[in-house]
C-alpha cells in the first residue's frame, strides 16, 4: 500500500535461527471470538490503511523508536 515496488532486505540477526523452537508465529482469533463474542473492527486492508495514516501523523511518532530493533 505504501510502495509495492520496494525491495526487501534481510538482516541475519533478525532471522529465526535454524532448529529454533518455532519457525513461524501464527495467530488465530477463533477461541477469543467463541468465548467472548468478540469481533474484529477492521479488515486487513482497512487496518493497514489506518496504520499508515497513524504513522503519517508525526505527533504519534514521539515515543516510537524507529531506529532500533530489540532482539
PDB file of N, CA, C and O in Angstrom, chain B, residues numbered from 101:
ATOM      1  N   UNK B 101       0.812  -1.204   0.000  1.00  0.00           N
ATOM      2  CA  UNK B 101       0.000   0.000   0.000  1.00  0.00           C
ATOM      3  C   UNK B 101       0.855   1.267   0.000  1.00  0.00           C
ATOM      4  O   UNK B 101       0.424   2.313  -0.486  1.00  0.00           O
ATOM      5  N   UNK B 102       2.060   1.168   0.544  1.00  0.00           N
ATOM      6  CA  UNK B 102       2.926   2.341   0.575  1.00  0.00           C
ATOM      7  C   UNK B 102       3.824   2.371  -0.650  1.00  0.00           C
ATOM      8  O   UNK B 102       3.876   3.370  -1.368  1.00  0.00           O
ATOM      9  N   UNK B 103       4.527   1.276  -0.886  1.00  0.00           N
ATOM     10  CA  UNK B 103       5.435   1.199  -2.028  1.00  0.00           C
ATOM     11  C   UNK B 103       5.532  -0.264  -2.464  1.00  0.00           C
ATOM     12  O   UNK B 103       6.419  -0.989  -2.013  1.00  0.00           O
ATOM     13  N   UNK B 104       4.626  -0.697  -3.335  1.00  0.00           N
ATOM     14  CA  UNK B 104       4.626  -2.112  -3.723  1.00  0.00           C
ATOM     15  C   UNK B 104       5.880  -2.552  -4.474  1.00  0.00           C
ATOM     16  O   UNK B 104       6.108  -3.753  -4.620  1.00  0.00           O
ATOM     17  N   UNK B 105       6.688  -1.630  -4.947  1.00  0.00           N
ATOM     18  CA  UNK B 105       7.924  -1.978  -5.650  1.00  0.00           C
ATOM     19  C   UNK B 105       9.154  -1.917  -4.749  1.00  0.00           C
ATOM     20  O   UNK B 105      10.281  -2.018  -5.233  1.00  0.00           O
ATOM     21  N   UNK B 106       8.949  -1.754  -3.453  1.00  0.00           N
ATOM     22  CA  UNK B 106      10.068  -1.657  -2.510  1.00  0.00           C
ATOM     23  C   UNK B 106      10.850  -2.964  -2.482  1.00  0.00           C
ATOM     24  O   UNK B 106      10.271  -4.042  -2.617  1.00  0.00           O
ATOM     25  N   UNK B 107      12.146  -2.869  -2.309  1.00  0.00           N
ATOM     26  CA  UNK B 107      12.992  -4.051  -2.170  1.00  0.00           C
ATOM     27  C   UNK B 107      13.015  -4.483  -0.713  1.00  0.00           C
ATOM     28  O   UNK B 107      12.989  -3.649   0.193  1.00  0.00           O
ATOM     29  N   UNK B 108      13.063  -5.777  -0.498  1.00  0.00           N
ATOM     30  CA  UNK B 108      13.084  -6.331   0.858  1.00  0.00           C
ATOM     31  C   UNK B 108      14.508  -6.754   1.190  1.00  0.00           C
ATOM     32  O   UNK B 108      15.140  -7.491   0.433  1.00  0.00           O
ATOM     33  N   UNK B 109      15.004  -6.280   2.329  1.00  0.00           N
ATOM     34  CA  UNK B 109      16.337  -6.640   2.804  1.00  0.00           C
ATOM     35  C   UNK B 109      16.192  -7.476   4.062  1.00  0.00           C
ATOM     36  O   UNK B 109      15.323  -7.208   4.891  1.00  0.00           O
ATOM     37  N   UNK B 110      17.023  -8.470   4.210  1.00  0.00           N
ATOM     38  CA  UNK B 110      17.036  -9.294   5.421  1.00  0.00           C
ATOM     39  C   UNK B 110      18.297  -9.023   6.211  1.00  0.00           C
ATOM     40  O   UNK B 110      19.380  -8.878   5.644  1.00  0.00           O
ATOM     41  N   UNK B 111      18.152  -8.953   7.523  1.00  0.00           N
ATOM     42  CA  UNK B 111      19.294  -8.851   8.414  1.00  0.00           C
ATOM     43  C   UNK B 111      19.415 -10.177   9.150  1.00  0.00           C
ATOM     44  O   UNK B 111      18.455 -10.642   9.765  1.00  0.00           O
ATOM     45  N   UNK B 112      20.579 -10.776   9.087  1.00  0.00           N
ATOM     46  CA  UNK B 112      20.797 -12.094   9.679  1.00  0.00           C
ATOM     47  C   UNK B 112      20.362 -12.138  11.145  1.00  0.00           C
ATOM     48  O   UNK B 112      19.752 -13.117  11.577  1.00  0.00           O
ATOM     49  N   UNK B 113      20.666 -11.094  11.911  1.00  0.00           N
ATOM     50  CA  UNK B 113      20.339 -11.118  13.345  1.00  0.00           C
ATOM     51  C   UNK B 113      18.835 -11.097  13.606  1.00  0.00           C
ATOM     52  O   UNK B 113      18.399 -11.409  14.714  1.00  0.00           O
ATOM     53  N   UNK B 114      18.028 -10.728  12.588  1.00  0.00           N
ATOM     54  CA  UNK B 114      16.586 -10.663  12.780  1.00  0.00           C
ATOM     55  C   UNK B 114      15.873 -11.936  12.318  1.00  0.00           C
ATOM     56  O   UNK B 114      14.657 -12.052  12.473  1.00  0.00           O
ATOM     57  N   UNK B 115      16.616 -12.890  11.751  1.00  0.00           N
ATOM     58  CA  UNK B 115      16.020 -14.133  11.285  1.00  0.00           C
ATOM     59  C   UNK B 115      15.999 -15.161  12.405  1.00  0.00           C
ATOM     60  O   UNK B 115      16.891 -15.188  13.253  1.00  0.00           O
ATOM     61  N   UNK B 116      14.987 -15.996  12.402  1.00  0.00           N
ATOM     62  CA  UNK B 116      14.934 -17.074  13.397  1.00  0.00           C
ATOM     63  C   UNK B 116      16.038 -18.072  13.094  1.00  0.00           C
ATOM     64  O   UNK B 116      16.219 -18.452  11.937  1.00  0.00           O
ATOM     65  N   UNK B 117      16.772 -18.500  14.098  1.00  0.00           N
ATOM     66  CA  UNK B 117      17.842 -19.483  13.865  1.00  0.00           C
ATOM     67  C   UNK B 117      17.269 -20.827  13.421  1.00  0.00           C
ATOM     68  O   UNK B 117      16.152 -21.190  13.787  1.00  0.00           O
ATOM     69  N   UNK B 118      18.052 -21.560  12.625  1.00  0.00           N
ATOM     70  CA  UNK B 118      17.636 -22.910  12.233  1.00  0.00           C
ATOM     71  C   UNK B 118      17.476 -23.747  13.492  1.00  0.00           C
ATOM     72  O   UNK B 118      18.190 -23.555  14.477  1.00  0.00           O
ATOM     73  N   UNK B 119      16.545 -24.663  13.448  1.00  0.00           N
ATOM     74  CA  UNK B 119      16.229 -25.546  14.584  1.00  0.00           C
ATOM     75  C   UNK B 119      15.746 -24.784  15.806  1.00  0.00           C
ATOM     76  O   UNK B 119      15.833 -25.286  16.926  1.00  0.00           O
ATOM     77  N   UNK B 120      15.231 -23.562  15.598  1.00  0.00           N
ATOM     78  CA  UNK B 120      14.677 -22.837  16.743  1.00  0.00           C
ATOM     79  C   UNK B 120      13.341 -23.474  17.132  1.00  0.00           C
ATOM     80  O   UNK B 120      12.805 -24.325  16.422  1.00  0.00           O
ATOM     81  N   UNK B 121      12.842 -23.052  18.242  1.00  0.00           N
ATOM     82  CA  UNK B 121      11.625 -23.644  18.778  1.00  0.00           C
ATOM     83  C   UNK B 121      10.457 -23.536  17.794  1.00  0.00           C
ATOM     84  O   UNK B 121       9.681 -24.481  17.645  1.00  0.00           O
ATOM     85  N   UNK B 122      10.333 -22.398  17.129  1.00  0.00           N
ATOM     86  CA  UNK B 122       9.227 -22.172  16.208  1.00  0.00           C
ATOM     87  C   UNK B 122       9.763 -21.576  14.912  1.00  0.00           C
ATOM     88  O   UNK B 122      10.605 -20.678  14.937  1.00  0.00           O
ATOM     89  N   UNK B 123       9.277 -22.072  13.791  1.00  0.00           N
ATOM     90  CA  UNK B 123       9.706 -21.494  12.521  1.00  0.00           C
ATOM     91  C   UNK B 123       8.887 -20.254  12.197  1.00  0.00           C
ATOM     92  O   UNK B 123       9.422 -19.244  11.741  1.00  0.00           O
ATOM     93  N   UNK B 124       7.585 -20.343  12.437  1.00  0.00           N
ATOM     94  CA  UNK B 124       6.694 -19.215  12.134  1.00  0.00           C
ATOM     95  C   UNK B 124       5.738 -19.025  13.296  1.00  0.00           C
ATOM     96  O   UNK B 124       5.336 -19.988  13.949  1.00  0.00           O
ATOM     97  N   UNK B 125       5.382 -17.787  13.545  1.00  0.00           N
ATOM     98  CA  UNK B 125       4.403 -17.484  14.576  1.00  0.00           C
ATOM     99  C   UNK B 125       3.096 -17.108  13.881  1.00  0.00           C
ATOM    100  O   UNK B 125       3.051 -16.162  13.096  1.00  0.00           O
ATOM    101  N   UNK B 126       2.054 -17.844  14.171  1.00  0.00           N
ATOM    102  CA  UNK B 126       0.751 -17.596  13.573  1.00  0.00           C
ATOM    103  C   UNK B 126      -0.277 -17.427  14.678  1.00  0.00           C
ATOM    104  O   UNK B 126      -0.164 -18.034  15.744  1.00  0.00           O
ATOM    105  N   UNK B 127      -1.263 -16.612  14.422  1.00  0.00           N
ATOM    106  CA  UNK B 127      -2.303 -16.415  15.409  1.00  0.00           C
ATOM    107  C   UNK B 127      -3.671 -16.741  14.829  1.00  0.00           C
ATOM    108  O   UNK B 127      -3.863 -16.712  13.613  1.00  0.00           O
ATOM    109  N   UNK B 128      -4.602 -17.045  15.693  1.00  0.00           N
ATOM    110  CA  UNK B 128      -5.970 -17.340  15.285  1.00  0.00           C
ATOM    111  C   UNK B 128      -6.887 -16.740  16.349  1.00  0.00           C
ATOM    112  O   UNK B 128      -6.660 -16.917  17.546  1.00  0.00           O
ATOM    113  N   UNK B 129      -7.916 -16.035  15.906  1.00  0.00           N
ATOM    114  CA  UNK B 129      -8.802 -15.396  16.871  1.00  0.00           C
ATOM    115  C   UNK B 129     -10.073 -16.217  17.134  1.00  0.00           C
ATOM    116  O   UNK B 129     -11.002 -15.715  17.766  1.00  0.00           O
ATOM    117  N   UNK B 130     -10.127 -17.461  16.662  1.00  0.00           N
ATOM    118  CA  UNK B 130     -11.330 -18.280  16.832  1.00  0.00           C
ATOM    119  C   UNK B 130     -11.721 -18.459  18.299  1.00  0.00           C
ATOM    120  O   UNK B 130     -12.898 -18.354  18.644  1.00  0.00           O
ATOM    121  N   UNK B 131     -10.736 -18.731  19.167  1.00  0.00           N
ATOM    122  CA  UNK B 131     -11.051 -19.015  20.573  1.00  0.00           C
ATOM    123  C   UNK B 131     -11.608 -17.780  21.282  1.00  0.00           C
ATOM    124  O   UNK B 131     -12.597 -17.875  22.008  1.00  0.00           O
ATOM    125  N   UNK B 132     -10.982 -16.630  21.078  1.00  0.00           N
ATOM    126  CA  UNK B 132     -11.481 -15.414  21.750  1.00  0.00           C
ATOM    127  C   UNK B 132     -12.859 -15.030  21.223  1.00  0.00           C
ATOM    128  O   UNK B 132     -13.698 -14.531  21.973  1.00  0.00           O
ATOM    129  N   UNK B 133     -13.091 -15.261  19.936  1.00  0.00           N
ATOM    130  CA  UNK B 133     -14.406 -14.974  19.367  1.00  0.00           C
ATOM    131  C   UNK B 133     -15.467 -15.888  19.975  1.00  0.00           C
ATOM    132  O   UNK B 133     -16.571 -15.446  20.292  1.00  0.00           O
ATOM    133  N   UNK B 134     -15.122 -17.171  20.135  1.00  0.00           N
ATOM    134  CA  UNK B 134     -16.064 -18.140  20.692  1.00  0.00           C
ATOM    135  C   UNK B 134     -16.372 -17.845  22.161  1.00  0.00           C
ATOM    136  O   UNK B 134     -17.526 -17.918  22.581  1.00  0.00           O
ATOM    137  N   UNK B 135     -15.344 -17.514  22.938  1.00  0.00           N
ATOM    138  CA  UNK B 135     -15.524 -17.325  24.379  1.00  0.00           C
ATOM    139  C   UNK B 135     -16.110 -15.973  24.755  1.00  0.00           C
ATOM    140  O   UNK B 135     -16.762 -15.857  25.792  1.00  0.00           O
ATOM    141  N   UNK B 136     -15.895 -14.950  23.938  1.00  0.00           N
ATOM    142  CA  UNK B 136     -16.311 -13.597  24.334  1.00  0.00           C
ATOM    143  C   UNK B 136     -17.237 -12.909  23.335  1.00  0.00           C
ATOM    144  O   UNK B 136     -17.705 -11.801  23.596  1.00  0.00           O
ATOM    145  N   UNK B 137     -17.504 -13.532  22.221  1.00  0.00           N
ATOM    146  CA  UNK B 137     -18.318 -12.930  21.152  1.00  0.00           C
ATOM    147  C   UNK B 137     -17.623 -11.714  20.545  1.00  0.00           C
ATOM    148  O   UNK B 137     -18.268 -10.868  19.925  1.00  0.00           O
ATOM    149  N   UNK B 138     -16.293 -11.632  20.727  1.00  0.00           N
ATOM    150  CA  UNK B 138     -15.506 -10.539  20.161  1.00  0.00           C
ATOM    151  C   UNK B 138     -15.532 -10.613  18.640  1.00  0.00           C
ATOM    152  O   UNK B 138     -15.498 -11.704  18.072  1.00  0.00           O
ATOM    153  N   UNK B 139     -15.591  -9.478  17.987  1.00  0.00           N
ATOM    154  CA  UNK B 139     -15.494  -9.386  16.531  1.00  0.00           C
ATOM    155  C   UNK B 139     -14.496  -8.292  16.188  1.00  0.00           C
ATOM    156  O   UNK B 139     -14.478  -7.239  16.825  1.00  0.00           O
ATOM    157  N   UNK B 140     -13.669  -8.542  15.184  1.00  0.00           N
ATOM    158  CA  UNK B 140     -12.711  -7.523  14.772  1.00  0.00           C
ATOM    159  C   UNK B 140     -13.457  -6.334  14.152  1.00  0.00           C
ATOM    160  O   UNK B 140     -14.528  -6.491  13.565  1.00  0.00           O
ATOM    161  N   UNK B 141     -12.860  -5.134  14.298  1.00  0.00           N
ATOM    162  CA  UNK B 141     -13.455  -3.918  13.759  1.00  0.00           C
ATOM    163  C   UNK B 141     -12.929  -3.592  12.374  1.00  0.00           C
ATOM    164  O   UNK B 141     -13.566  -2.850  11.625  1.00  0.00           O
ATOM    165  N   UNK B 142     -11.774  -4.138  12.027  1.00  0.00           N
ATOM    166  CA  UNK B 142     -11.116  -3.778  10.779  1.00  0.00           C
ATOM    167  C   UNK B 142     -10.834  -5.021   9.940  1.00  0.00           C
ATOM    168  O   UNK B 142     -10.485  -6.078  10.466  1.00  0.00           O
ATOM    169  N   UNK B 143     -10.990  -4.876   8.638  1.00  0.00           N
ATOM    170  CA  UNK B 143     -10.462  -5.895   7.735  1.00  0.00           C
ATOM    171  C   UNK B 143      -8.952  -5.666   7.665  1.00  0.00           C
ATOM    172  O   UNK B 143      -8.456  -4.652   8.154  1.00  0.00           O
ATOM    173  N   UNK B 144      -8.229  -6.594   7.066  1.00  0.00           N
ATOM    174  CA  UNK B 144      -6.784  -6.406   6.932  1.00  0.00           C
ATOM    175  C   UNK B 144      -6.482  -5.130   6.150  1.00  0.00           C
ATOM    176  O   UNK B 144      -5.647  -4.331   6.574  1.00  0.00           O
ATOM    177  N   UNK B 145      -7.147  -4.933   5.021  1.00  0.00           N
ATOM    178  CA  UNK B 145      -6.899  -3.726   4.218  1.00  0.00           C
ATOM    179  C   UNK B 145      -7.205  -2.448   4.994  1.00  0.00           C
ATOM    180  O   UNK B 145      -6.417  -1.503   4.957  1.00  0.00           O
ATOM    181  N   UNK B 146      -8.335  -2.404   5.695  1.00  0.00           N
ATOM    182  CA  UNK B 146      -8.680  -1.206   6.467  1.00  0.00           C
ATOM    183  C   UNK B 146      -7.727  -0.995   7.636  1.00  0.00           C
ATOM    184  O   UNK B 146      -7.400   0.144   7.970  1.00  0.00           O
ATOM    185  N   UNK B 147      -7.279  -2.078   8.260  1.00  0.00           N
ATOM    186  CA  UNK B 147      -6.309  -1.966   9.351  1.00  0.00           C
ATOM    187  C   UNK B 147      -4.978  -1.431   8.863  1.00  0.00           C
ATOM    188  O   UNK B 147      -4.362  -0.595   9.524  1.00  0.00           O
ATOM    189  N   UNK B 148      -4.525  -1.908   7.702  1.00  0.00           N
ATOM    190  CA  UNK B 148      -3.273  -1.395   7.136  1.00  0.00           C
ATOM    191  C   UNK B 148      -3.399   0.077   6.777  1.00  0.00           C
ATOM    192  O   UNK B 148      -2.485   0.859   7.038  1.00  0.00           O
ATOM    193  N   UNK B 149      -4.514   0.457   6.185  1.00  0.00           N
ATOM    194  CA  UNK B 149      -4.739   1.878   5.843  1.00  0.00           C
ATOM    195  C   UNK B 149      -4.732   2.744   7.094  1.00  0.00           C
ATOM    196  O   UNK B 149      -4.125   3.815   7.099  1.00  0.00           O
ATOM    197  N   UNK B 150      -5.402   2.296   8.159  1.00  0.00           N
ATOM    198  CA  UNK B 150      -5.430   3.059   9.413  1.00  0.00           C
ATOM    199  C   UNK B 150      -4.034   3.167  10.020  1.00  0.00           C
ATOM    200  O   UNK B 150      -3.668   4.218  10.547  1.00  0.00           O
ATOM    201  N   UNK B 151      -3.253   2.090   9.951  1.00  0.00           N
ATOM    202  CA  UNK B 151      -1.893   2.108  10.478  1.00  0.00           C
ATOM    203  C   UNK B 151      -1.016   3.075   9.697  1.00  0.00           C
ATOM    204  O   UNK B 151      -0.234   3.818  10.290  1.00  0.00           O
ATOM    205  N   UNK B 152      -1.136   3.073   8.394  1.00  0.00           N
ATOM    206  CA  UNK B 152      -0.362   4.000   7.554  1.00  0.00           C
ATOM    207  C   UNK B 152      -0.723   5.437   7.901  1.00  0.00           C
ATOM    208  O   UNK B 152       0.161   6.285   8.018  1.00  0.00           O
ATOM    209  N   UNK B 153      -1.995   5.716   8.064  1.00  0.00           N
ATOM    210  CA  UNK B 153      -2.418   7.077   8.432  1.00  0.00           C
ATOM    211  C   UNK B 153      -1.870   7.464   9.802  1.00  0.00           C
ATOM    212  O   UNK B 153      -1.477   8.613  10.005  1.00  0.00           O
ATOM    213  N   UNK B 154      -1.838   6.527  10.740  1.00  0.00           N
ATOM    214  CA  UNK B 154      -1.307   6.805  12.080  1.00  0.00           C
ATOM    215  C   UNK B 154       0.157   7.216  11.979  1.00  0.00           C
ATOM    216  O   UNK B 154       0.578   8.172  12.632  1.00  0.00           O
ATOM    217  N   UNK B 155       0.942   6.499  11.161  1.00  0.00           N
ATOM    218  CA  UNK B 155       2.359   6.813  11.014  1.00  0.00           C
ATOM    219  C   UNK B 155       2.579   8.142  10.302  1.00  0.00           C
ATOM    220  O   UNK B 155       3.606   8.785  10.516  1.00  0.00           O
ATOM    221  N   UNK B 156       1.652   8.564   9.471  1.00  0.00           N
ATOM    222  CA  UNK B 156       1.789   9.845   8.773  1.00  0.00           C
ATOM    223  C   UNK B 156       1.668  11.031   9.729  1.00  0.00           C
ATOM    224  O   UNK B 156       2.191  12.109   9.446  1.00  0.00           O
ATOM    225  N   UNK B 157       0.991  10.842  10.844  1.00  0.00           N
ATOM    226  CA  UNK B 157       0.823  11.909  11.841  1.00  0.00           C
ATOM    227  C   UNK B 157       2.055  11.927  12.739  1.00  0.00           C
ATOM    228  O   UNK B 157       2.221  11.053  13.590  1.00  0.00           O
ATOM    229  N   UNK B 158       2.908  12.913  12.549  1.00  0.00           N
ATOM    230  CA  UNK B 158       4.188  12.951  13.259  1.00  0.00           C
ATOM    231  C   UNK B 158       4.029  13.020  14.776  1.00  0.00           C
ATOM    232  O   UNK B 158       4.951  12.635  15.494  1.00  0.00           O
ATOM    233  N   UNK B 159       2.899  13.495  15.287  1.00  0.00           N
ATOM    234  CA  UNK B 159       2.729  13.553  16.741  1.00  0.00           C
ATOM    235  C   UNK B 159       2.637  12.144  17.342  1.00  0.00           C
ATOM    236  O   UNK B 159       2.895  11.964  18.532  1.00  0.00           O
ATOM    237  N   UNK B 160       2.279  11.166  16.542  1.00  0.00           N
ATOM    238  CA  UNK B 160       2.214   9.782  17.026  1.00  0.00           C
ATOM    239  C   UNK B 160       3.592   9.147  17.153  1.00  0.00           C
ATOM    240  O   UNK B 160       3.735   8.123  17.821  1.00  0.00           O
ATOM    241  N   UNK B 161       4.590   9.722  16.539  1.00  0.00           N
ATOM    242  CA  UNK B 161       5.906   9.094  16.480  1.00  0.00           C
ATOM    243  C   UNK B 161       6.825   9.480  17.635  1.00  0.00           C
ATOM    244  O   UNK B 161       7.956   8.998  17.701  1.00  0.00           O
ATOM    245  N   UNK B 162       6.370  10.330  18.539  1.00  0.00           N
ATOM    246  CA  UNK B 162       7.223  10.796  19.640  1.00  0.00           C
ATOM    247  C   UNK B 162       7.791   9.635  20.459  1.00  0.00           C
ATOM    248  O   UNK B 162       8.966   9.676  20.824  1.00  0.00           O
ATOM    249  N   UNK B 163       7.018   8.627  20.753  1.00  0.00           N
ATOM    250  CA  UNK B 163       7.503   7.517  21.562  1.00  0.00           C
ATOM    251  C   UNK B 163       7.885   6.297  20.753  1.00  0.00           C
ATOM    252  O   UNK B 163       8.209   5.251  21.316  1.00  0.00           O
ATOM    253  N   UNK B 164       7.851   6.420  19.446  1.00  0.00           N
ATOM    254  CA  UNK B 164       8.154   5.285  18.582  1.00  0.00           C
ATOM    255  C   UNK B 164       9.639   5.292  18.233  1.00  0.00           C
ATOM    256  O   UNK B 164      10.155   6.281  17.714  1.00  0.00           O
ATOM    257  N   UNK B 165      10.314   4.196  18.516  1.00  0.00           N
ATOM    258  CA  UNK B 165      11.766   4.108  18.302  1.00  0.00           C
ATOM    259  C   UNK B 165      12.038   3.397  16.976  1.00  0.00           C
ATOM    260  O   UNK B 165      12.294   2.194  16.950  1.00  0.00           O
ATOM    261  N   UNK B 166      11.980   4.145  15.888  1.00  0.00           N
ATOM    262  CA  UNK B 166      12.129   3.536  14.561  1.00  0.00           C
ATOM    263  C   UNK B 166      13.577   3.169  14.248  1.00  0.00           C
ATOM    264  O   UNK B 166      13.817   2.374  13.339  1.00  0.00           O
ATOM    265  N   UNK B 167      14.538   3.716  14.966  1.00  0.00           N
ATOM    266  CA  UNK B 167      15.937   3.478  14.650  1.00  0.00           C
ATOM    267  C   UNK B 167      16.559   2.271  15.332  1.00  0.00           C
ATOM    268  O   UNK B 167      17.732   1.969  15.114  1.00  0.00           O
ATOM    269  N   UNK B 168      15.766   1.566  16.171  1.00  0.00           N
ATOM    270  CA  UNK B 168      16.335   0.404  16.860  1.00  0.00           C
ATOM    271  C   UNK B 168      15.442  -0.806  16.648  1.00  0.00           C
ATOM    272  O   UNK B 168      14.255  -0.676  16.349  1.00  0.00           O
ATOM    273  N   UNK B 169      16.023  -1.969  16.805  1.00  0.00           N
ATOM    274  CA  UNK B 169      15.268  -3.216  16.769  1.00  0.00           C
ATOM    275  C   UNK B 169      15.715  -4.046  17.965  1.00  0.00           C
ATOM    276  O   UNK B 169      16.881  -4.429  18.070  1.00  0.00           O
ATOM    277  N   UNK B 170      14.785  -4.314  18.856  1.00  0.00           N
ATOM    278  CA  UNK B 170      15.112  -5.099  20.049  1.00  0.00           C
ATOM    279  C   UNK B 170      15.018  -6.571  19.718  1.00  0.00           C
ATOM    280  O   UNK B 170      13.946  -7.068  19.371  1.00  0.00           O
ATOM    281  N   UNK B 171      16.128  -7.268  19.822  1.00  0.00           N
ATOM    282  CA  UNK B 171      16.154  -8.700  19.531  1.00  0.00           C
ATOM    283  C   UNK B 171      16.031  -9.458  20.826  1.00  0.00           C
ATOM    284  O   UNK B 171      16.030 -10.689  20.823  1.00  0.00           O
TER     285      UNK B 171
END
